């Protein structure tokens, strides 16, 4: 469905088998810049974003 997954965790080792479906993870503690970099990286493929339908009211 085009959803991007980023894990935010204090213990990256607990991600386990789900790691292969995620764009990445941010380890706690984190700062604002780390979250922005992770989101920018996950959204770097703009063609995937442009393919998503836009629903009114969201």
N, C-alpha and C positions, 0 to 999 in steps of 0.2 A: 504493500500500500504506500510505499515511499516514505515511511516514518524513519527518522534518524534517531538513534539511541546513543546517549552519552551517560555513562555511569558516574555518579558522584559518591565517593566512598572513602571511609577512613581505612579500609582494608581491601586493597585491590585483589589480594589472593582469594577473597571470597566470591569474586565474580564467577570463577570457574568456567563451566561449559558455555555460559552465555556470552563470554568474551567475543566469540566469533561473529555475533550478530550486531555488535556495537561499533559505532564509529570510533570510540575511544572511551577514556575515563579520566576524571579529575580526582586527584587524591586530596582528602581533607588533611590539614587545613589548607585552604586555597584563598587566593585573592581575586578581585574583580577581573584583573587582566587574564588570569588563567582561564576563567569561565568564558570570557570573550574570545580568547584564542581557540578554545575547544569548539565553541559554537561556529566560529568563522571557518574552522577546518572542516567541520561536519557539513557546512553549507557551501563549501567551495565549488561543488558541482552544480552550478546554477541551472543547467538543463534539467536536472531532477526537480528543482524547485519550480521551474516554469511549467512543468508537466502536471503539477498538482492543480485540481479544480479549486476555485475560490467560491466559498459559500457565503451568501449574504447574511449579515448579522453576526459574523464570527470575527 
